[in-house]
Amino acid sequence: MSTDFSIRPVGIPAPAQIVTTSNSAANEAVQTELPVSQTVAAGDTSAPVRTDLRNNENISRQVVFDPAAASFVFQVVNDKTDAVVNQFPDEAMLRRRAYFHAEDLKSQPSRPLNTDLSA
């Protein structure tokens, strides 16, 4: 029995065909046996998506105080329809904050109002 455990190549390795594409994500993708036109690759991330609303003239921003939730609400509003396009925090978060704010107010002991002005 041999004590030589080295791995030796068998035969000549076959040359791999390298296909270049214009998309860097496709170039870095795992090679497949499919032609490039039939493969799926990650999208091109070189052009970021714009999410600003500068081009829309019907949009205004406002800040509102919600007394039930005891927090400020930042809103993006459509001026033509007065509909809220986006807001932070969202409605679910405001309801949650309002609930916990009411619970906090319940748990605090009520103290009589000090009307003594001599002190």
All heavy atoms as an XYZ file, in Angstrom:
905
protein
N       0.823     -1.162      0.000
C       0.000      0.000      0.000
C       0.876      1.237      0.000
O       1.883      1.292      0.685
C      -0.886     -0.027      1.230
C      -1.955      0.998      1.184
S      -3.257      0.491      2.300
C      -3.563      1.997      3.072
N       0.461      2.265     -0.733
C       1.260      3.464     -0.891
C       0.973      4.463      0.221
O      -0.141      4.580      0.706
C       0.946      4.097     -2.243
O       1.559      5.356     -2.324
N       2.002      5.206      0.629
C       1.832      6.263      1.624
C       1.822      7.635      0.962
O       1.825      8.649      1.637
C       2.979      6.214      2.654
O       4.214      6.352      1.971
C       2.926      4.939      3.440
N       1.795      7.644     -0.373
C       1.790      8.897     -1.126
C       0.339      9.324     -1.354
O      -0.394      8.696     -2.100
C       2.504      8.676     -2.466
C       2.615      9.956     -3.266
O       2.386     11.031     -2.686
O       2.923      9.865     -4.454
N      -0.091     10.403     -0.670
C      -1.472     10.864     -0.775
C      -1.602     12.148     -1.574
O      -2.565     12.870     -1.441
C      -2.079     11.086      0.617
C      -2.268      9.816      1.363
C      -1.471      9.522      2.451
C      -3.251      8.913      0.987
C      -1.643      8.353      3.155
C      -3.429      7.740      1.687
C      -2.627      7.458      2.771
N      -0.644     12.457     -2.393
C      -0.730     13.682     -3.185
C      -1.728     13.480     -4.328
O      -1.882     12.393     -4.849
C       0.637     14.076     -3.733
O       1.097     13.081     -4.616
N      -2.393     14.569     -4.697
C      -3.384     14.516     -5.768
C      -2.708     14.988     -7.037
O      -2.138     16.078     -7.079
C      -4.594     15.395     -5.428
C      -5.256     14.895     -4.156
C      -5.583     15.444     -6.577
C      -6.358     15.788     -3.643
N      -2.793     14.162     -8.035
C      -2.164     14.483     -9.298
C      -3.237     14.624    -10.368
O      -4.194     13.849    -10.381
C      -1.200     13.369     -9.696
C      -0.059     13.216     -8.746
C       0.939     12.162     -9.240
N       1.833     11.823     -8.158
C       1.834     10.667     -7.524
N       1.007      9.718     -7.872
N       2.686     10.451     -6.549
N      -3.101     15.623    -11.256
C      -4.096     15.769    -12.315
C      -4.010     14.613    -13.299
O      -2.943     14.061    -13.541
C      -3.721     17.087    -12.980
C      -2.290     17.298    -12.643
C      -2.074     16.642    -11.320
N      -5.163     14.274    -13.834
C      -5.226     13.214    -14.820
C      -5.619     13.837    -16.146
O      -6.681     14.429    -16.272
C      -6.243     12.141    -14.405
C      -6.344     11.067    -15.471
C      -5.869     11.551    -13.064
N      -4.796     13.761    -17.104
C      -5.105     14.300    -18.421
C      -4.906     15.809    -18.474
O      -4.486     16.462    -17.526
N      -5.243     16.378    -19.591
C      -5.080     17.816    -19.816
C      -6.419     18.498    -19.503
O      -7.463     18.055    -19.990
C      -4.673     18.083    -21.271
C      -3.353     17.363    -21.576
C      -4.565     19.571    -21.544
C      -2.973     17.407    -23.026
N      -6.401     19.564    -18.726
C      -7.676     20.233    -18.441
C      -8.248     20.878    -19.696
O      -7.519     21.415    -20.537
C      -7.313     21.284    -17.392
C      -5.840     21.441    -17.445
C      -5.293     20.170    -18.015
N      -9.558     20.824    -19.827
C     -10.220     21.404    -20.993
C     -10.287     22.920    -20.835
O     -10.542     23.423    -19.744
C     -11.619     20.822    -21.130
N     -10.044     23.656    -21.905
C     -10.127     25.120    -21.806
C     -11.578     25.557    -21.612
O     -12.491     25.026    -22.241
C      -9.569     25.603    -23.142
C      -9.742     24.459    -24.071
C      -9.654     23.221    -23.227
N     -11.769     26.522    -20.743
C     -13.108     27.044    -20.483
C     -13.353     28.248    -21.375
O     -12.481     29.092    -21.547
C     -13.237     27.442    -19.027
N     -14.554     28.311    -21.947
C     -14.899     29.428    -22.804
C     -15.333     30.601    -21.923
O     -16.215     30.461    -21.077
C     -16.027     29.045    -23.743
C     -16.439     30.165    -24.669
C     -17.603     29.757    -25.550
O     -18.148     28.676    -25.415
N     -17.976     30.628    -26.462
N     -14.698     31.759    -22.104
C     -15.011     32.937    -21.313
C     -15.853     33.873    -22.175
O     -15.429     34.276    -23.256
C     -13.731     33.647    -20.833
C     -12.933     32.699    -19.939
C     -14.076     34.933    -20.103
C     -11.584     33.230    -19.533
N     -17.033     34.208    -21.663
C     -17.936     35.094    -22.376
C     -17.961     36.416    -21.634
O     -18.212     36.468    -20.435
C     -19.355     34.490    -22.438
C     -20.316     35.427    -23.138
C     -19.318     33.139    -23.109
N     -17.703     37.510    -22.330
C     -17.741     38.813    -21.686
C     -19.060     39.497    -22.006
O     -19.568     39.402    -23.127
C     -16.581     39.709    -22.170
O     -16.682     39.854    -23.575
C     -15.238     39.105    -21.809
N     -19.603     40.182    -21.024
C     -20.840     40.933    -21.209
C     -20.601     42.368    -20.746
O     -19.606     42.679    -20.102
C     -21.993     40.321    -20.389
O     -21.650     40.375    -19.014
C     -22.260     38.891    -20.793
N     -21.552     43.222    -21.045
C     -21.404     44.621    -20.657
C     -21.811     44.851    -19.204
O     -21.461     45.860    -18.616
C     -22.255     45.498    -21.567
O     -23.615     45.129    -21.434
N     -22.531     43.922    -18.603
C     -23.007     44.074    -17.234
C     -21.980     43.466    -16.283
O     -21.622     42.298    -16.396
C     -24.361     43.376    -17.085
C     -25.020     43.669    -15.766
O     -24.386     44.167    -14.848
N     -26.285     43.344    -15.685
N     -21.509     44.265    -15.320
C     -20.500     43.756    -14.393
C     -21.068     42.665    -13.499
O     -20.351     41.749    -13.110
C     -19.941     44.896    -13.545
O     -20.965     45.448    -12.746
N     -22.363     42.742    -13.163
C     -22.973     41.700    -12.336
C     -23.010     40.377    -13.083
O     -22.808     39.313    -12.497
C     -24.385     42.119    -11.917
N     -23.245     40.415    -14.379
C     -23.256     39.187    -15.170
C     -21.856     38.607    -15.292
O     -21.673     37.389    -15.332
C     -23.843     39.451    -16.548
N     -20.849     39.484    -15.353
C     -19.476     38.990    -15.439
C     -19.042     38.294    -14.164
O     -18.231     37.375    -14.203
C     -18.515     40.142    -15.740
C     -18.681     40.656    -17.155
O     -19.159     39.945    -18.024
N     -18.303     41.900    -17.366
N     -19.568     38.740    -13.013
C     -19.192     38.145    -11.736
C     -20.095     36.986    -11.336
O     -19.884     36.360    -10.299
C     -19.229     39.215    -10.655
C     -18.216     40.319    -10.893
C     -18.409     41.484     -9.944
O     -19.250     41.386     -9.047
O     -17.709     42.489    -10.123
N     -21.109     36.674    -12.125
C     -22.052     35.611    -11.791
C     -21.393     34.241    -11.981
O     -20.375     34.099    -12.648
C     -23.294     35.712    -12.673
N     -22.015     33.252    -11.388
C     -21.523     31.881    -11.515
C     -21.728     31.421    -12.950
O     -22.789     31.616    -13.533
C     -22.288     30.958    -10.542
C     -21.852     29.512    -10.707
C     -22.095     31.420     -9.122
N     -20.709     30.790    -13.524
C     -20.813     30.342    -14.907
C     -21.776     29.171    -15.004
O     -21.837     28.313    -14.124
C     -19.447     29.936    -15.428
C     -18.512     31.103    -15.608
C     -17.201     30.672    -16.237
O     -16.987     29.508    -16.525
N     -16.329     31.634    -16.469
N     -22.560     29.167    -16.073
C     -23.507     28.087    -16.329
C     -23.244     27.515    -17.710
O     -22.387     28.000    -18.445
C     -24.959     28.607    -16.278
O     -25.124     29.559    -17.325
C     -25.279     29.250    -14.945
N     -24.008     26.507    -18.050
C     -23.878     25.917    -19.375
C     -24.819     26.584    -20.373
O     -24.839     26.240    -21.538
C     -24.169     24.421    -19.295
C     -23.165     23.681    -18.439
C     -23.502     22.214    -18.285
O     -24.486     21.752    -18.880
O     -22.776     21.527    -17.559
N     -25.640     27.532    -19.905
C     -26.576     28.218    -20.786
C     -25.875     29.348    -21.533
O     -24.901     29.902    -21.042
C     -27.723     28.814    -19.968
C     -28.645     27.836    -19.267
C     -29.602     28.591    -18.364
C     -29.416     27.021    -20.272
N     -26.407     29.726    -22.679
C     -25.875     30.916    -23.345
C     -26.195     32.154    -22.513
O     -27.139     32.166    -21.717
C     -26.619     30.960    -24.677
C     -27.405     29.715    -24.778
C     -27.390     29.036    -23.472
N     -25.437     33.208    -22.699
C     -25.600     34.423    -21.908
C     -26.993     35.005    -22.080
O     -27.580     35.532    -21.138
C     -24.521     35.451    -22.299
C     -24.737     36.769    -21.582
C     -23.139     34.906    -21.981
N     -27.583     34.873    -23.254
C     -28.906     35.450    -23.493
C     -29.998     34.756    -22.686
O     -31.073     35.313    -22.496
C     -29.245     35.378    -24.980
O     -29.294     34.016    -25.390
N     -29.739     33.562    -22.175
C     -30.741     32.824    -21.408
C     -30.440     32.776    -19.911
O     -31.167     32.166    -19.161
C     -30.838     31.389    -21.933
C     -31.349     31.301    -23.354
C     -31.384     29.867    -23.838
O     -30.813     28.978    -23.222
N     -32.064     29.646    -24.947
N     -29.398     33.434    -19.457
C     -29.046     33.394    -18.044
C     -29.734     34.527    -17.289
O     -30.185     35.503    -17.869
C     -27.525     33.535    -17.851
O     -27.106     34.770    -18.418
C     -26.779     32.383    -18.474
N     -29.796     34.357    -15.983
C     -30.351     35.366    -15.095
C     -29.230     35.849    -14.203
O     -28.495     35.060    -13.625
C     -31.489     34.775    -14.233
C     -32.026     35.802    -13.277
C     -32.589     34.232    -15.124
N     -29.097     37.172    -14.096
C     -28.034     37.744    -13.282
C     -28.609     38.880    -12.445
O     -29.725     39.349    -12.671
C     -26.898     38.246    -14.162
N     -27.823     39.329    -11.490
C     -28.236     40.452    -10.652
C     -28.361     41.708    -11.494
O     -27.677     41.879    -12.496
C     -27.219     40.658     -9.538
N     -29.242     42.605    -11.059
C     -29.454     43.850    -11.779
C     -28.249     44.756    -11.689
O     -27.399     44.635    -10.809
N     -28.176     45.690    -12.600
C     -27.075     46.638    -12.629
C     -27.291     47.678    -11.543
O     -28.292     48.402    -11.542
C     -27.006     47.303    -14.004
C     -25.770     48.163    -14.155
O     -24.854     48.032    -13.319
O     -25.717     48.955    -15.108
N     -26.382     47.758    -10.593
C     -26.523     48.682     -9.467
C     -25.740     49.968     -9.681
O     -25.642     50.777     -8.767
C     -26.036     48.016     -8.172
O     -24.673     47.626     -8.343
C     -26.881     46.815     -7.830
N     -25.220     50.182    -10.884
C     -24.426     51.381    -11.108
C     -25.291     52.635    -11.193
O     -24.828     53.726    -10.912
C     -23.590     51.233    -12.372
O     -24.451     51.087    -13.486
N     -26.560     52.510    -11.588
C     -27.453     53.664    -11.688
C     -28.437     53.618    -10.519
O     -29.357     52.818    -10.519
C     -28.203     53.634    -13.012
N     -28.245     54.458     -9.496
C     -29.141     54.413     -8.344
C     -30.536     54.926     -8.702
O     -30.702     55.756     -9.595
C     -28.461     55.319     -7.331
C     -27.624     56.234     -8.135
C     -27.206     55.452     -9.350
N     -31.517     54.426     -7.991
C     -32.896     54.828     -8.201
C     -33.153     56.116     -7.430
O     -32.788     56.236     -6.266
C     -33.851     53.713     -7.713
C     -35.289     54.153     -7.846
C     -33.594     52.445     -8.485
N     -33.785     57.080     -8.068
C     -34.107     58.339     -7.395
C     -35.436     58.192     -6.677
O     -36.419     57.774     -7.259
C     -34.187     59.469     -8.407
C     -32.837     59.790     -9.008
C     -32.892     61.004     -9.847
N     -33.358     62.113     -9.031
C     -33.402     63.360     -9.456
N     -33.026     63.637    -10.669
N     -33.828     64.317     -8.683
N     -35.453     58.558     -5.410
C     -36.680     58.471     -4.622
C     -37.152     59.828     -4.140
O     -38.058     59.901     -3.329
C     -36.468     57.557     -3.406
O     -35.400     58.090     -2.631
C     -36.175     56.135     -3.827
N     -36.538     60.889     -4.611
C     -36.966     62.217     -4.170
C     -38.220     62.646     -4.932
O     -38.544     62.131     -5.982
C     -35.855     63.241     -4.334
C     -35.426     63.403     -5.784
O     -35.799     62.551     -6.603
O     -34.718     64.373     -6.075
N     -38.924     63.611     -4.374
C     -40.162     64.074     -4.966
C     -40.038     65.510     -5.479
O     -41.011     66.239     -5.522
C     -41.285     63.993     -3.919
C     -41.571     62.611     -3.364
C     -42.544     62.695     -2.212
C     -42.125     61.715     -4.446
N     -38.851     65.925     -5.855
C     -38.638     67.295     -6.286
C     -39.396     67.644     -7.555
O     -39.822     68.769     -7.740
C     -37.153     67.549     -6.520
C     -36.422     67.864     -5.265
C     -35.003     68.228     -5.584
N     -34.181     67.370     -4.764
C     -32.997     66.950     -5.072
N     -32.444     67.304     -6.188
N     -32.318     66.173     -4.267
N     -39.560     66.705     -8.457
C     -40.184     66.997     -9.743
C     -41.695     67.140     -9.636
O     -42.324     67.675    -10.530
C     -39.835     65.902    -10.753
C     -38.352     65.864    -11.024
O     -37.663     66.847    -10.863
N     -37.856     64.713    -11.417
N     -42.286     66.651     -8.579
C     -43.724     66.719     -8.424
C     -44.077     68.004     -7.697
O     -43.784     68.172     -6.525
C     -44.211     65.488     -7.662
C     -45.692     65.291     -7.815
O     -46.416     66.205     -8.193
N     -46.154     64.097     -7.522
N     -44.750     68.936     -8.385
C     -45.060     70.228     -7.799
C     -46.291     70.188     -6.911
O     -46.600     71.154     -6.227
C     -45.243     71.262     -8.911
C     -43.955     71.520     -9.655
C     -44.188     71.778    -11.123
O     -45.347     71.898    -11.527
O     -43.199     71.857    -11.855
N     -47.050     69.100     -6.913
C     -48.276     69.002     -6.121
C     -48.018     68.506     -4.712
O     -48.954     68.245     -3.976
C     -49.264     68.047     -6.789
C     -49.579     68.451     -8.213
O     -49.334     69.566     -8.619
N     -50.124     67.529     -8.969
N     -46.782     68.355     -4.330
C     -46.427     67.736     -3.053
C     -45.934     68.798     -2.083
O     -45.160     69.675     -2.436
C     -45.326     66.681     -3.273
C     -45.810     65.581     -4.202
C     -44.859     66.090     -1.967
C     -46.908     64.732     -3.666
N     -46.409     68.703     -0.842
C     -45.873     69.560      0.217
C     -45.563     68.687      1.425
O     -46.089     67.587      1.567
C     -46.865     70.661      0.585
O     -48.018     70.093      1.167
N     -44.712     69.207      2.279
C     -44.317     68.476      3.487
C     -44.814     69.251      4.687
O     -44.774     70.484      4.704
C     -42.808     68.321      3.519
C     -42.299     67.402      2.437
C     -40.794     67.523      2.277
N     -40.306     66.659      1.227
C     -40.284     66.977     -0.047
N     -40.746     68.133     -0.444
N     -39.823     66.140     -0.941
N     -45.278     68.521      5.689
C     -45.758     69.176      6.897
C     -45.441     68.324      8.110
O     -45.245     67.117      7.999
C     -47.258     69.451      6.816
C     -48.132     68.215      6.755
C     -49.593     68.572      6.554
O     -49.914     69.692      6.181
N     -50.472     67.626      6.794
N     -45.401     68.980      9.258
C     -45.168     68.306     10.526
C     -46.378     68.581     11.406
O     -46.802     69.724     11.562
C     -43.881     68.820     11.206
C     -43.674     68.135     12.546
C     -42.689     68.600     10.314
N     -46.964     67.526     11.965
C     -48.155     67.625     12.792
C     -47.846     66.961     14.125
O     -47.147     65.948     14.180
C     -49.347     66.908     12.106
C     -50.604     67.023     12.937
C     -49.564     67.437     10.716
N     -48.366     67.535     15.211
C     -48.211     66.916     16.518
C     -49.452     66.096     16.813
O     -50.577     66.590     16.754
C     -48.006     67.966     17.613
C     -47.762     67.352     18.966
C     -46.542     66.784     19.263
C     -48.754     67.323     19.928
C     -46.312     66.203     20.493
C     -48.530     66.745     21.165
C     -47.304     66.191     21.448
N     -49.271     64.814     17.136
C     -50.372     63.930     17.495
C     -50.440     63.866     19.014
O     -49.567     63.246     19.650
C     -50.140     62.543     16.895
C     -51.299     61.589     17.129
O     -52.270     61.978     17.799
O     -51.228     60.459     16.625
N     -51.446     64.495     19.658
C     -51.481     64.518     21.113
C     -51.759     63.144     21.728
O     -51.289     62.850     22.827
C     -52.603     65.503     21.441
C     -53.413     65.621     20.211
C     -52.526     65.270     19.064
N     -52.511     62.288     21.050
C     -52.794     60.960     21.605
C     -51.520     60.132     21.704
O     -51.311     59.405     22.679
C     -53.823     60.245     20.754
N     -50.666     60.229     20.683
C     -49.413     59.469     20.682
C     -48.285     60.258     21.321
O     -47.216     59.715     21.563
C     -49.029     59.086     19.259
N     -48.517     61.548     21.575
C     -47.498     62.437     22.147
C     -46.226     62.424     21.308
O     -45.117     62.322     21.822
C     -47.203     62.079     23.592
N     -46.394     62.530     19.985
C     -45.230     62.540     19.102
C     -45.532     63.355     17.849
O     -46.692     63.594     17.501
C     -44.818     61.122     18.710
O     -45.822     60.520     17.952
N     -44.471     63.773     17.176
C     -44.605     64.505     15.932
C     -44.771     63.526     14.777
O     -44.200     62.439     14.784
C     -43.373     65.379     15.688
C     -43.315     66.574     16.604
C     -42.518     66.554     17.736
C     -44.061     67.697     16.322
C     -42.465     67.643     18.574
C     -44.017     68.800     17.158
C     -43.218     68.771     18.291
N     -45.540     63.925     13.775
C     -45.774     63.112     12.583
C     -45.316     63.925     11.382
O     -45.756     65.053     11.174
C     -47.266     62.752     12.433
C     -47.475     61.887     11.206
C     -47.776     62.056     13.679
N     -44.412     63.368     10.599
C     -43.902     64.008      9.390
C     -44.676     63.450      8.205
O     -44.689     62.243      7.988
C     -42.411     63.736      9.238
C     -41.613     64.224     10.417
C     -41.328     63.387     11.477
C     -41.177     65.532     10.471
C     -40.613     63.835     12.566
C     -40.460     65.992     11.556
C     -40.181     65.144     12.612
N     -45.334     64.342      7.442
C     -46.205     63.900      6.360
C     -45.814     64.541      5.041
O     -45.371     65.688      4.998
C     -47.663     64.275      6.657
C     -48.230     63.574      7.851
C     -49.655     64.007      8.149
O     -50.063     65.108      7.805
N     -50.408     63.137      8.792
N     -46.016     63.781      3.961
C     -45.919     64.284      2.596
C     -47.343     64.269      2.061
O     -47.987     63.226      2.030
C     -44.992     63.402      1.728
C     -44.945     63.906      0.303
C     -43.610     63.339      2.334
N     -47.850     65.449      1.671
C     -49.260     65.599      1.327
C     -49.397     66.063     -0.118
O     -48.649     66.932     -0.577
C     -49.932     66.626      2.271
C     -51.399     66.807      1.937
C     -49.776     66.203      3.716
N     -50.385     65.494     -0.834
C     -50.721     65.945     -2.175
C     -51.585     67.191     -2.024
O     -52.653     67.141     -1.422
C     -51.479     64.845     -2.918
C     -51.750     65.201     -4.356
O     -51.810     66.368     -4.724
N     -51.926     64.178     -5.173
N     -51.137     68.324     -2.571
C     -51.846     69.588     -2.408
C     -53.200     69.611     -3.103
O     -54.130     70.254     -2.639
C     -50.991     70.745     -2.919
C     -49.816     71.019     -2.005
O     -49.912     70.689     -0.812
O     -48.799     71.555     -2.487
N     -53.327     68.924     -4.216
C     -54.590     68.945     -4.958
C     -55.680     68.151     -4.253
O     -56.832     68.560     -4.233
C     -54.382     68.413     -6.368
C     -53.599     69.352     -7.259
C     -53.557     68.848     -8.674
C     -52.841     69.855     -9.556
N     -52.765     69.400    -10.940
N     -55.341     67.002     -3.697
C     -56.356     66.140     -3.087
C     -56.309     66.163     -1.565
O     -57.171     65.559     -0.932
C     -56.176     64.692     -3.560
O     -54.898     64.217     -3.141
C     -56.306     64.591     -5.075
N     -55.311     66.812     -0.976
C     -55.089     66.814      0.482
C     -54.924     65.407      1.052
O     -55.185     65.165      2.228
C     -56.220     67.545      1.222
C     -56.163     69.039      0.993
O     -55.044     69.549      0.757
O     -57.219     69.693      1.038
N     -54.537     64.462      0.223
C     -54.298     63.092      0.676
C     -52.854     62.962      1.143
O     -51.939     63.545      0.557
C     -54.558     62.103     -0.455
N     -52.656     62.187      2.198
C     -51.315     61.937      2.716
C     -50.661     60.890      1.830
O     -51.142     59.757      1.716
C     -51.364     61.476      4.183
C     -49.977     61.127      4.679
C     -51.999     62.544      5.058
N     -49.574     61.259      1.186
C     -48.856     60.350      0.300
C     -47.967     59.419      1.109
O     -47.899     58.221      0.859
C     -48.011     61.142     -0.731
C     -47.204     60.209     -1.607
C     -48.904     62.031     -1.563
N     -47.276     59.983      2.102
C     -46.363     59.201      2.936
C     -46.272     59.880      4.292
O     -46.412     61.102      4.376
C     -44.992     59.122      2.279
C     -44.110     58.071      2.886
O     -44.544     57.310      3.747
N     -42.863     58.009      2.459
N     -46.053     59.098      5.330
C     -45.874     59.701      6.646
C     -44.970     58.833      7.501
O     -44.875     57.634      7.294
C     -47.209     59.943      7.339
C     -47.793     58.767      8.062
C     -49.040     59.148      8.844
O     -49.718     60.092      8.515
N     -49.346     58.394      9.860
N     -44.301     59.506      8.439
C     -43.452     58.813      9.408
C     -43.729     59.394     10.778
O     -43.703     60.607     10.921
C     -41.968     58.976      9.073
C     -41.092     58.287     10.072
C     -40.887     56.932      9.996
C     -40.515     58.998     11.114
C     -40.095     56.293     10.930
C     -39.738     58.362     12.046
C     -39.526     57.016     11.954
N     -44.000     58.624     11.771
C     -44.241     57.181     11.795
C     -45.587     56.830     11.166
O     -46.472     57.672     11.081
C     -44.222     56.835     13.278
C     -44.465     58.107     13.995
C     -44.049     59.214     13.102
N     -45.734     55.592     10.749
C     -46.961     55.175     10.087
C     -48.101     55.032     11.096
O     -47.914     55.174     12.302
C     -46.744     53.883      9.299
C     -46.323     52.724     10.174
O     -46.122     52.925     11.373
O     -46.193     51.602      9.649
N     -49.309     54.762     10.584
C     -50.508     54.710     11.427
C     -50.410     53.652     12.517
O     -50.831     53.877     13.656
C     -51.743     54.440     10.565
C     -52.168     55.617      9.727
C     -52.658     56.786     10.577
O     -53.273     56.562     11.627
O     -52.408     57.930     10.174
N     -49.868     52.504     12.195
C     -49.753     51.437     13.197
C     -48.848     51.864     14.346
O     -49.152     51.608     15.523
C     -49.228     50.162     12.543
N     -47.746     52.533     14.024
C     -46.835     53.003     15.065
C     -47.506     54.080     15.918
O     -47.348     54.100     17.145
C     -45.554     53.550     14.435
C     -44.557     54.072     15.449
S     -43.902     52.806     16.540
C     -42.743     52.030     15.449
N     -48.289     54.964     15.289
C     -48.988     55.997     16.058
C     -50.024     55.399     16.999
O     -50.157     55.830     18.150
C     -49.653     56.998     15.113
C     -48.708     57.938     14.382
C     -49.485     58.791     13.400
C     -47.954     58.802     15.364
N     -50.758     54.390     16.528
C     -51.737     53.725     17.409
C     -51.041     53.043     18.573
O     -51.508     53.078     19.708
C     -52.559     52.723     16.605
C     -53.588     53.363     15.697
C     -54.575     52.338     15.157
N     -53.945     51.278     14.401
C     -53.723     51.321     13.092
N     -54.087     52.376     12.403
N     -53.152     50.313     12.487
N     -49.895     52.412     18.299
C     -49.133     51.746     19.355
C     -48.636     52.764     20.386
O     -48.740     52.559     21.595
C     -47.964     50.986     18.719
C     -47.238     50.060     19.646
C     -46.154     49.257     18.936
N     -46.605     48.718     17.665
C     -45.965     48.887     16.508
N     -44.852     49.559     16.458
N     -46.433     48.369     15.404
N     -48.105     53.888     19.893
C     -47.626     54.916     20.812
C     -48.764     55.513     21.617
O     -48.610     55.805     22.807
C     -46.911     56.020     20.023
C     -45.551     55.616     19.528
C     -44.886     56.761     18.818
N     -43.586     56.366     18.287
C     -42.827     57.137     17.546
N     -43.219     58.364     17.245
N     -41.675     56.709     17.107
N     -49.932     55.723     20.983
C     -51.082     56.272     21.696
C     -51.538     55.316     22.796
O     -51.878     55.739     23.905
C     -52.223     56.545     20.720
N     -51.527     54.024     22.515
C     -51.913     53.029     23.514
C     -50.964     53.069     24.705
O     -51.393     53.139     25.860
C     -51.932     51.636     22.883
C     -52.142     50.534     23.887
C     -53.404     50.272     24.394
C     -51.070     49.763     24.341
C     -53.590     49.262     25.334
C     -51.254     48.765     25.264
C     -52.516     48.515     25.755
O     -52.708     47.529     26.677
N     -49.666     53.033     24.437
C     -48.693     53.038     25.536
C     -48.684     54.370     26.281
O     -48.488     54.398     27.491
C     -47.290     52.692     25.030
C     -47.135     51.237     24.683
C     -46.791     50.848     23.400
C     -47.345     50.260     25.637
C     -46.654     49.510     23.085
C     -47.214     48.918     25.324
C     -46.866     48.544     24.048
N     -48.947     55.470     25.572
C     -49.027     56.765     26.240
C     -50.228     56.793     27.193
O     -50.128     57.274     28.325
C     -49.127     57.884     25.197
C     -49.167     59.252     25.787
N     -48.116     59.786     26.503
C     -50.147     60.196     25.796
C     -48.443     60.996     26.910
N     -49.669     61.265     26.494
N     -51.364     56.261     26.755
C     -52.549     56.194     27.621
C     -52.293     55.284     28.818
O     -52.720     55.593     29.940
C     -53.752     55.696     26.816
N     -51.595     54.178     28.611
C     -51.268     53.277     29.727
C     -50.342     53.968     30.720
O     -50.486     53.801     31.935
C     -50.625     51.991     29.212
C     -51.569     51.081     28.468
C     -52.652     50.525     29.363
O     -52.347     50.082     30.487
O     -53.820     50.542     28.940
N     -49.388     54.741     30.221
C     -48.487     55.475     31.116
C     -49.248     56.505     31.944
O     -48.973     56.683     33.127
C     -47.378     56.166     30.325
C     -46.338     55.193     29.801
O     -46.286     54.056     30.309
O     -45.593     55.571     28.879
N     -50.197     57.185     31.303
C     -50.984     58.180     32.032
C     -51.855     57.525     33.100
O     -52.075     58.094     34.171
C     -51.844     58.988     31.061
C     -51.081     59.924     30.121
C     -52.043     60.613     29.174
C     -50.275     60.939     30.914
N     -52.366     56.314     32.812
C     -53.176     55.593     33.803
C     -52.343     55.156     34.992
O     -52.821     55.146     36.117
C     -53.815     54.346     33.174
C     -55.080     54.602     32.427
C     -55.744     53.285     32.157
C     -55.911     53.064     30.694
N     -56.531     51.783     30.378
N     -51.106     54.754     34.751
C     -50.273     54.205     35.826
C     -49.716     55.283     36.746
O     -49.291     54.988     37.854
C     -49.132     53.376     35.243
O     -48.249     54.207     34.523
N     -49.711     56.548     36.290
C     -49.201     57.619     37.140
C     -50.266     57.993     38.167
O     -51.442     58.154     37.826
C     -48.843     58.853     36.308
C     -47.672     58.644     35.406
C     -47.392     59.884     34.559
O     -48.140     60.845     34.591
N     -46.312     59.822     33.803
N     -49.877     58.127     39.430
C     -50.869     58.515     40.435
C     -51.325     59.954     40.174
O     -50.536     60.826     39.850
C     -50.112     58.394     41.752
C     -48.681     58.488     41.386
C     -48.564     57.946     39.985
N     -52.614     60.166     40.301
C     -53.128     61.521     40.076
C     -52.891     62.356     41.314
O     -53.134     61.944     42.435
C     -54.609     61.457     39.738
O     -55.319     60.879     40.814
N     -52.368     63.547     41.113
C     -52.093     64.471     42.209
C     -53.025     65.660     42.082
O     -53.303     66.126     40.979
C     -50.648     64.930     42.153
C     -49.659     63.808     42.444
C     -48.277     64.304     42.340
N     -47.995     64.478     40.897
C     -46.809     64.574     40.371
N     -45.762     64.549     41.134
N     -46.637     64.711     39.079
N     -53.479     66.168     43.197
C     -54.334     67.347     43.099
C     -53.524     68.538     42.594
O     -52.339     68.657     42.845
C     -54.818     67.561     44.548
C     -53.852     66.836     45.396
C     -53.286     65.710     44.556
N     -54.213     69.397     41.872
C     -53.577     70.580     41.311
C     -53.288     71.569     42.429
O     -54.138     71.897     43.237
C     -54.498     71.205     40.261
C     -53.948     72.407     39.518
C     -52.711     71.997     38.738
C     -54.987     72.964     38.587
N     -52.045     72.044     42.467
C     -51.647     72.987     43.505
C     -52.081     74.374     43.076
O     -51.560     74.948     42.144
C     -50.132     72.915     43.711
C     -49.670     73.771     44.875
O     -50.491     74.363     45.565
N     -48.385     73.808     45.071
N     -53.085     74.918     43.800
C     -53.589     76.251     43.476
C     -53.090     77.294     44.452
O     -53.497     78.454     44.399
C     -55.114     76.263     43.461
O     -55.587     75.803     44.732
C     -55.634     75.374     42.346
N     -52.209     76.895     45.351
C     -51.686     77.821     46.338
C     -50.623     78.694     45.680
O     -49.555     78.217     45.302
C     -51.099     77.042     47.520
C     -50.609     77.964     48.643
O     -50.999     79.152     48.630
O     -49.882     77.477     49.487
N     -50.896     79.964     45.515
C     -49.970     80.862     44.827
C     -49.019     81.565     45.783
O     -48.162     82.335     45.364
C     -50.756     81.909     44.032
C     -51.657     81.345     42.951
C     -52.442     82.481     42.314
C     -50.868     80.631     41.909
N     -49.158     81.335     47.094
C     -48.311     82.020     48.057
C     -46.902     81.428     48.110
O     -46.000     82.063     48.595
C     -48.944     81.956     49.454
O     -49.053     80.595     49.865
N     -46.724     80.249     47.634
C     -45.426     79.603     47.737
C     -44.509     80.009     46.622
O     -44.776     80.447     45.618
C     -45.571     78.084     47.747
